Amino acid sequence: MNRVARPRRLLLALYLASAALVTVQQAILGHSNNLSIFRAASLNLFAGRDLYAAHPEQHFDFYKYSPTFALLFAPLAYLPFALAFLCWALLNGLLLWYALDRLLPEREATVALALLYLEVLLALQYGQSNALVAALMILAFVAFEGRRQLGAALSITGGAAIKLFPLAALSLAIFYPRRVRFAAIFSAVLAIAVLLPLVAVSPAELLAQYHSWRAIEAKDALLRGYSLMHYIHAWLGVDWPNWPQQAAGTGLLLLPLALRSDGWASLEFRRLFLCSLLVYSVLFNHASESPSFIVAYTGIVIWYASSPPSRLRTAIMALTLLVMVVHDVDVVPRWVKYDILVPYRIKGIPCLVVWCVMQWELLFGSFPAPRSTAST
């Protein structure tokens, strides 16, 4: 028997059991506000109400995703609450499992899924969509690797319908031929996605929804969240706007593509760029929050699991896991967590360290021929 088969089955059982237990916690004993927001958005879309207005009778906070996501979420909006939460949790957890399985060989995928489990559990408890977004970005890469441009366009558009930052995955297209063809396919898919809510609302109503979405996104653009912009503000005491720092970060992300075009032919180079892209998507996202870090941690565990053994990588991975645990789990006194760890956004520090290492490896590392058996 394959030595990896039994641990994989146990790990899969753990993922499934966690989805069920979180459903009991958040949908039977409690009432997940995030799921309430998503369900209400679908109902409000069909009722012709402003998706982005306050609806205190339905939920706390505001809906901030696209009208298209509100439409696509409709099947879960009409299910009983607990069943909808279970389906949502399984979709998030298992699609990420599937994406990593497609990206990495069996052993490396198992290691990555084991290292990522705690963050997946926390993401499921929040009822958030970040695991789903991470999975779609990975599946876009897998589709590009398989020369399935329509699949890549669908994955990127699906991610962007939830949160805008998956559009950064368009940078992956530079590695592959027929870029003009992909641009045409993506433009068509995006246009269909933007117009898809017309099956439920009139053109004037849809235009009003997009105006409201733009307004709430413009307001959020002033935030710093858990991003690198927050650390620069906190450490240097400066009050710079976000966009120049985001532009600089984008330049740094793309620099290896300009200077190391000789590495494009290597699967390991391309996969390392995917890892860097996932971390970048959180570090330079002004709206990033604690649950967003499953996207960055996914990039980190892929980097670790698919790289040759190294004491430095192991030490960095251990530090990352330690910070993740002390930040998100009550293993330290509550005053330490809520007076130090959370206010200082300590969770992003190891991600910044790993991103710098990844960029260094992209610029100066050597990339042997792919070892393997990754399914693309």
C-alpha positions as CSV (number, residue, x, y, z in Angstrom):
1,M,0.0,0.0,0.0
2,N,1.2,3.5,-0.8
3,R,2.6,4.9,2.5
4,V,0.9,8.2,1.8
5,A,-2.6,6.7,1.3
6,R,-3.5,6.1,5.0
7,P,-2.4,9.6,6.2
8,R,-4.3,11.1,3.3
9,R,-7.5,9.3,4.2
10,L,-7.1,10.4,7.8
11,L,-6.5,13.9,6.8
12,L,-9.5,14.0,4.5
13,A,-11.6,12.6,7.3
14,L,-10.3,15.4,9.5
15,Y,-11.3,18.0,6.9
16,L,-14.8,16.5,6.5
17,A,-15.3,16.2,10.3
18,S,-14.1,19.7,10.8
19,A,-16.7,21.0,8.3
20,A,-19.4,19.2,10.1
21,L,-18.3,20.3,13.6
22,V,-17.9,23.9,12.5
23,T,-21.4,23.7,11.1
24,V,-22.8,22.7,14.5
25,Q,-20.8,25.5,16.1
26,Q,-21.7,28.3,13.6
27,A,-25.0,27.3,12.2
28,I,-26.8,25.3,14.9
29,L,-25.5,26.6,18.2
30,G,-24.7,29.9,16.7
31,H,-25.6,31.9,13.6
32,S,-22.8,32.8,11.2
33,N,-22.9,36.5,10.3
34,N,-20.9,36.0,7.1
35,L,-23.2,33.4,5.8
36,S,-26.1,35.6,6.7
37,I,-24.5,38.4,4.6
38,F,-24.1,36.1,1.6
39,R,-27.6,34.7,1.8
40,A,-29.2,38.1,2.3
41,A,-27.3,39.5,-0.7
42,S,-28.9,36.9,-3.0
43,L,-32.4,37.6,-1.6
44,N,-31.8,41.4,-1.8
45,L,-30.7,41.1,-5.4
46,F,-33.9,39.3,-6.5
47,A,-35.9,41.8,-4.4
48,G,-34.3,44.8,-6.1
49,R,-32.8,46.2,-2.9
50,D,-29.4,47.9,-2.7
51,L,-26.9,45.1,-2.0
52,Y,-24.4,47.5,-0.4
53,A,-26.7,49.4,1.9
54,A,-26.9,48.6,5.6
55,H,-29.5,45.9,6.4
56,P,-29.4,45.6,10.2
57,E,-32.5,43.5,10.2
58,Q,-30.6,40.8,8.2
59,H,-27.0,41.0,9.4
60,F,-24.2,43.1,10.8
61,D,-21.6,44.8,8.6
62,F,-21.9,45.3,4.9
63,Y,-21.9,43.1,1.8
64,K,-18.8,43.9,-0.3
65,Y,-18.7,41.3,-3.0
66,S,-20.0,41.6,-6.6
67,P,-23.6,41.4,-7.8
68,T,-22.5,38.3,-9.7
69,F,-21.5,36.5,-6.5
70,A,-24.9,37.4,-5.0
71,L,-26.5,35.7,-7.9
72,L,-24.3,32.6,-7.9
73,F,-24.8,32.2,-4.1
74,A,-28.6,31.9,-4.6
75,P,-28.8,28.1,-4.3
76,L,-27.4,28.3,-0.8
77,A,-29.7,31.3,0.1
78,Y,-32.8,29.1,-0.2
79,L,-31.5,26.1,1.7
80,P,-32.0,25.7,5.5
81,F,-29.3,27.7,7.2
82,A,-27.3,24.8,8.7
83,L,-27.4,22.8,5.5
84,A,-26.2,25.9,3.6
85,F,-23.4,26.5,6.0
86,L,-22.3,22.8,5.7
87,C,-22.3,23.1,1.8
88,W,-20.4,26.3,2.0
89,A,-17.8,24.9,4.4
90,L,-17.3,21.8,2.2
91,L,-17.0,23.8,-0.9
92,N,-14.3,26.0,0.6
93,G,-12.3,23.2,2.3
94,L,-12.6,20.5,-0.4
95,L,-12.0,22.8,-3.4
96,L,-8.7,23.9,-1.8
97,W,-7.9,20.2,-1.2
98,Y,-8.6,19.5,-4.9
99,A,-6.5,22.5,-6.1
100,L,-3.5,21.4,-4.1
101,D,-4.0,17.8,-5.3
102,R,-3.9,19.0,-8.9
103,L,-0.9,21.3,-8.3
104,L,1.5,19.0,-6.3
105,P,2.5,15.3,-6.3
106,E,0.7,13.2,-3.8
107,R,3.2,13.3,-1.0
108,E,3.9,17.0,-1.3
109,A,0.2,17.8,-1.5
110,T,-0.4,15.8,1.7
111,V,2.3,17.7,3.5
112,A,0.8,21.0,2.4
113,L,-2.7,20.0,3.4
114,A,-1.5,18.9,6.8
115,L,0.4,22.2,7.4
116,L,-2.6,24.2,6.2
117,Y,-5.2,22.4,8.3
118,L,-5.4,24.8,11.2
119,E,-5.8,27.8,8.9
120,V,-8.5,26.0,7.0
121,L,-10.3,25.3,10.2
122,L,-10.2,28.9,11.2
123,A,-11.4,30.0,7.7
124,L,-14.3,27.6,8.0
125,Q,-15.2,29.0,11.4
126,Y,-15.3,32.5,10.0
127,G,-17.6,31.4,7.2
128,Q,-15.4,33.4,4.9
129,S,-14.6,32.8,1.2
130,N,-10.8,33.1,1.4
131,A,-10.1,29.4,1.0
132,L,-12.3,29.3,-2.1
133,V,-10.4,32.3,-3.5
134,A,-7.0,30.6,-2.9
135,A,-8.3,27.5,-4.6
136,L,-9.4,29.4,-7.6
137,M,-6.1,31.1,-8.0
138,I,-4.3,27.8,-7.8
139,L,-6.7,26.2,-10.3
140,A,-6.0,29.1,-12.7
141,F,-2.3,28.2,-12.6
142,V,-3.2,24.5,-13.1
143,A,-5.4,25.4,-16.1
144,F,-2.6,27.5,-17.6
145,E,-0.2,24.6,-17.1
146,G,-2.6,22.3,-19.0
147,R,-3.0,25.0,-21.8
148,R,-6.7,25.3,-20.9
149,Q,-7.1,29.0,-21.3
150,L,-10.9,29.0,-20.8
151,G,-10.4,27.1,-17.5
152,A,-7.9,29.8,-16.4
153,A,-10.2,32.6,-17.4
154,L,-13.1,31.0,-15.6
155,S,-11.1,30.5,-12.4
156,I,-9.7,34.1,-12.4
157,T,-13.1,35.6,-13.1
158,G,-14.7,33.4,-10.4
159,G,-12.2,34.6,-7.9
160,A,-12.7,38.2,-8.9
161,A,-16.5,37.9,-8.5
162,I,-15.8,37.2,-4.9
163,K,-12.8,39.5,-4.1
164,L,-11.0,41.7,-6.6
165,F,-7.5,40.7,-5.8
166,P,-7.6,37.3,-7.7
167,L,-7.2,39.5,-10.8
168,A,-3.5,39.5,-9.9
169,A,-3.5,35.9,-11.2
170,L,-3.7,37.4,-14.8
171,S,0.1,37.9,-14.4
172,L,0.5,34.1,-14.7
173,A,-0.5,34.4,-18.4
174,I,2.9,35.8,-19.2
175,F,4.5,32.3,-18.9
176,Y,2.4,30.8,-21.6
177,P,1.9,31.2,-25.4
178,R,-1.1,32.6,-27.2
179,R,-1.5,35.5,-24.8
180,V,-3.6,37.6,-27.2
181,R,-6.0,34.6,-27.5
182,F,-6.2,34.4,-23.7
183,A,-6.9,38.1,-23.4
184,A,-9.8,37.8,-25.8
185,I,-11.2,34.7,-23.9
186,F,-10.8,36.4,-20.5
187,S,-12.5,39.6,-21.7
188,A,-15.5,37.6,-23.0
189,V,-15.7,35.6,-19.8
190,L,-15.4,38.7,-17.6
191,A,-18.1,40.5,-19.6
192,I,-20.5,37.6,-19.3
193,A,-19.9,37.5,-15.5
194,V,-20.4,41.2,-15.1
195,L,-23.7,41.0,-17.0
196,L,-24.9,37.7,-15.6
197,P,-27.1,39.3,-12.9
198,L,-29.3,40.6,-15.7
199,V,-31.1,37.3,-15.4
200,A,-32.5,38.7,-12.2
201,V,-32.6,42.5,-12.5
202,S,-33.0,45.2,-15.1
203,P,-30.0,46.9,-16.7
204,A,-30.8,50.1,-14.7
205,E,-30.9,48.2,-11.4
206,L,-27.7,46.4,-12.2
207,L,-25.9,49.6,-13.0
208,A,-27.1,51.1,-9.7
209,Q,-25.7,48.0,-7.9
210,Y,-22.3,48.5,-9.5
211,H,-22.3,52.2,-8.6
212,S,-23.0,51.2,-5.0
213,W,-20.3,48.6,-5.1
214,R,-17.8,51.1,-6.4
215,A,-18.7,53.5,-3.6
216,I,-18.1,51.0,-0.9
217,E,-14.9,49.8,-2.4
218,A,-13.6,53.4,-2.7
219,K,-14.3,53.9,1.0
220,D,-12.4,50.7,1.8
221,A,-9.4,51.8,-0.3
222,L,-8.5,54.1,2.6
223,L,-8.0,51.1,4.9
224,R,-4.6,49.4,5.6
225,G,-5.8,46.1,7.2
226,Y,-3.1,43.6,7.9
227,S,-1.2,44.8,4.8
228,L,2.4,45.9,4.5
229,M,1.1,49.5,4.3
230,H,-0.1,49.1,7.9
231,Y,3.4,48.0,9.0
232,I,5.0,50.9,7.2
233,H,2.6,53.3,8.8
234,A,3.1,51.7,12.3
235,W,6.9,51.4,12.1
236,L,7.8,54.7,10.3
237,G,4.9,56.9,11.5
238,V,4.2,58.0,7.9
239,D,0.7,58.5,6.5
240,W,1.3,57.6,2.8
241,P,-1.5,56.7,0.5
242,N,-1.8,53.0,-0.3
243,W,-1.5,53.0,-4.1
244,P,2.2,54.0,-4.4
245,Q,3.1,51.3,-2.0
246,Q,0.9,48.8,-3.8
247,A,2.5,49.9,-7.1
248,A,6.0,49.4,-5.7
249,G,5.0,45.9,-4.4
250,T,3.6,45.0,-7.8
251,G,6.9,46.1,-9.4
252,L,8.9,43.9,-7.0
253,L,6.5,41.0,-7.6
254,L,7.0,41.2,-11.4
255,L,10.8,42.1,-11.3
256,P,11.9,38.4,-11.5
257,L,9.7,38.0,-14.6
258,A,11.6,40.8,-16.3
259,L,15.1,39.7,-15.1
260,R,14.8,35.9,-15.2
261,S,12.9,35.2,-18.4
262,D,15.3,32.2,-18.7
263,G,13.4,30.7,-15.7
264,W,10.0,30.7,-17.4
265,A,10.5,27.3,-18.9
266,S,11.0,25.7,-15.4
267,L,7.9,24.4,-13.6
268,E,9.6,25.1,-10.3
269,F,10.1,28.8,-11.3
270,R,6.5,29.1,-12.3
271,R,5.2,27.4,-9.2
272,L,7.4,29.6,-7.0
273,F,6.0,32.7,-8.7
274,L,2.5,31.4,-7.9
275,C,3.5,31.1,-4.2
276,S,4.9,34.6,-4.3
277,L,1.7,35.8,-5.9
278,L,-0.5,34.3,-3.2
279,V,1.5,35.9,-0.4
280,Y,1.6,39.2,-2.3
281,S,-2.2,39.2,-2.7
282,V,-2.5,39.5,1.1
283,L,0.5,41.6,2.0
284,F,-0.4,44.4,-0.5
285,N,-4.2,44.1,0.0
286,H,-5.5,47.1,1.9
287,A,-8.6,45.2,2.9
288,S,-6.7,42.1,4.3
289,E,-7.7,40.8,7.6
290,S,-6.9,37.8,9.8
291,P,-9.0,35.4,7.8
292,S,-7.4,36.5,4.6
293,F,-4.1,34.9,5.6
294,I,-5.2,31.4,4.4
295,V,-4.4,32.7,0.9
296,A,-0.8,33.7,2.0
297,Y,-0.3,30.6,4.1
298,T,-1.4,28.5,1.1
299,G,1.5,30.0,-0.9
300,I,3.9,29.4,2.0
301,V,3.0,25.7,2.4
302,I,3.3,25.1,-1.3
303,W,6.7,26.8,-1.3
304,Y,7.8,24.6,1.7
305,A,6.3,21.3,0.5
306,S,7.6,21.5,-3.1
307,S,11.1,22.8,-2.3
308,P,14.2,20.8,-1.6
309,P,14.8,20.1,2.1
310,S,16.5,23.1,3.8
311,R,17.1,24.1,7.4
312,L,16.3,27.7,6.6
313,R,13.0,26.8,5.0
314,T,12.1,24.5,7.9
315,A,12.9,27.2,10.4
316,I,10.8,29.7,8.6
317,M,7.9,27.3,8.2
318,A,8.1,26.5,12.0
319,L,8.1,30.3,12.8
320,T,5.2,30.8,10.5
321,L,3.2,28.0,12.2
322,L,4.1,29.3,15.6
323,V,2.9,32.8,14.9
324,M,-0.2,31.5,13.3
325,V,-1.1,29.4,16.3
326,V,-0.4,32.1,19.0
327,H,-2.3,34.7,17.0
328,D,-5.4,32.7,16.3
329,V,-5.6,30.1,19.1
330,D,-6.0,30.9,22.8
331,V,-2.7,29.4,23.9
332,V,-1.3,32.6,25.4
333,P,-2.9,34.9,28.0
334,R,-5.8,36.9,26.4
335,W,-4.2,40.2,27.3
336,V,-1.1,39.2,25.3
337,K,-3.3,38.2,22.3
338,Y,-5.6,41.2,22.3
339,D,-3.3,43.9,23.6
340,I,-0.2,42.9,21.6
341,L,-0.6,40.2,18.9
342,V,-3.8,41.4,17.3
343,P,-3.3,45.2,17.6
344,Y,0.2,45.0,16.1
345,R,-1.0,42.6,13.3
346,I,1.8,40.2,14.1
347,K,0.4,37.6,11.8
348,G,1.7,39.3,8.7
349,I,5.4,39.4,9.8
350,P,6.3,35.8,8.9
351,C,4.5,36.3,5.6
352,L,6.7,39.3,4.8
353,V,9.8,37.3,5.7
354,V,8.8,34.4,3.4
355,W,7.8,36.7,0.6
356,C,11.3,38.3,0.7
357,V,12.9,34.8,0.6
358,M,10.6,33.8,-2.3
359,Q,11.6,36.9,-4.3
360,W,15.2,36.3,-3.6
361,E,14.9,32.7,-4.8
362,L,13.1,33.9,-8.0
363,L,15.8,36.4,-8.7
364,F,18.9,34.5,-7.7
365,G,18.0,30.8,-7.1
366,S,18.7,27.9,-9.4
367,F,15.8,25.9,-10.6
368,P,16.5,22.3,-11.7
369,A,14.2,20.4,-14.0
370,P,10.9,19.5,-12.5
371,R,11.1,16.4,-10.3
372,S,8.0,15.0,-11.1
373,T,4.6,13.8,-11.1
374,A,2.5,16.9,-10.5
375,S,-0.8,16.6,-12.1
376,T,-1.5,19.4,-14.6
